[in-house]
Amino acid sequence: MESRLLEIFVGWEDKLEDDEWYFSNSFESIYNGMSPEEAFNYIPNVIEVLFKLDDDYLIW
């Protein structure tokens, strides 16, 4: 699943230009269908990806 999360940030500028809800829709496609426990257990994956990002805009 981490690869799905990382893929969201590839070419994000163009995707965001085409769809202002790009990030929201992309993240929803990952957590949609997860149980609350699965979503909670996924938090470390999200944090790990945040540490890999170099762009402050994406982190905030």
C-alpha positions, 0 to 999 in steps of 0.5 A, spaced: 500 500 500 505 504 501 507 504 493 500 506 492 501 512 497 507 514 493 504 514 487 499 519 489 505 524 489 508 523 482 506 528 477 502 531 482 502 538 479 499 536 473 494 532 476 492 537 481 491 542 475 486 538 472 483 536 478 482 541 484 480 535 488 486 530 486 489 529 493 482 528 496 480 523 491 486 519 491 487 519 498 480 516 499 481 511 494 486 508 499 482 508 505 475 507 502 473 500 504 478 500 510 475 498 517 477 503 522 482 499 525 485 498 518 485 505 517 489 506 524 494 501 523 495 505 516 498 511 520 505 509 520 505 508 513 503 515 512 508 518 516 513 514 513 511 517 506 511 524 509 518 523 511 520 521 504 517 527 501 522 533 500 516 538 498 514 542 504 507 544 500 506 536 500 507 535 507 503 541 509 
